[in-house]
């Protein structure tokens, strides 16, 4: 056999050995032992926060030989998902080549679970001939969240009607109209006045209400649209909602005061008909309407007088007539009220009034004599003054005549 032929036989032999080895390896490993994991179900399909659900797993044989010593393990689970079953399950044997094993895990999302996808990692291990086979699986659990919706439910100011220069306490009622808890709630009020602009509330449960407090100095009049920003966190993270409120600041308050009081007669006696005139002055810088004056005296007669409208620096009389049926000294409460488009205001003050006892004949005569005496004294004094003046004039005239005669 020549060398060429020998080489040819040698190559054929090597090729035959290689084919035999491949065939043998294939016979030993091809599909004899095979195990797979399949997610059968996740129920319910929509999983919310703080809700229970189940995860169904099928472990099935996919080879020609029944597998043994199988280990299935959950190796990683998000912190906001709780599992009640053991995380490691051992299966001694799947009794025949097409058998399967069903596992059910009862799970629950926590109260602070984050919405969105959550990945659960699993591992399957089983022996395969001389080697151990390990397979890894991922299951996605999607947690659905809800929106919180904190909104302005009420606006309260103290004082209710704000005038320029007032210090204002503002209360905003914030209510959660959403389907999730609103956490870390704070309210920012972007007003242009001096004062407090931020208020922290904290947590708002569903349908919960809290009050955000502010204080500011209304240093100018007008109607102001004030932006309100509410910051909070819900199932979807940090949120910011913008709203607006309207605050009206009126011009400076009008100032009503009791300018003067006149009593007619000046010294009234018991049973006299008395006319009490009070002049009310508007010393402010705006017109005041519907002005009424009420004098709470104890006598029979009128107690109220209507003035109407007073412009700035204008005054008007409030006239009240009554019969002074009691003697004495009285402190009479007086209430001045006025109203405008924004409501009713009032000012309270007091006046003093003296009612004398009923005058007797002797008292009247004495007063008449006193008055007559005063009048007589004035007339006599005037007469004396006039007479003195006449004598001086006469003497001057006579002196002038004598001087003329002497010159002659």
Secondary structure, DSSP 8 states (H G I E B T S, - for coil): --HHHHHHHHHHHHHHHHHHHHHHHHHHHSSSS-EEEEEEEEESSSB-TT-EEEEEEEEEE-SSS--EEEEEEEEE--TTEEE-S-SEEEEEE-SSTT-EEEEEEEEEE-TT--SEEEEEEEEEEEEETTEEEEEEEEEEEEE------EEEEEEEEESSSEETT-EEEEEEEEEE-SSS-EEEEEEEEE-SSEE--EEEEEEE-TT-EEEEEEEEE--S-EEEEEEEEEEEEETTEEEEEEEEEEEEEE-----EEEEEEEEESTT-BTT-EEEEEEEEEE-SSS-EEEEEEEE--SSEE--EEEEEEE-TT-EEEEEEEEE--S-EEEEEEEEEEEEETTEEEEEEEEEEEEEB----HHHHHHHHHHHHHHHHHHHHHHHHHHHHHHHHHHHHHHHHHHHHHHH-
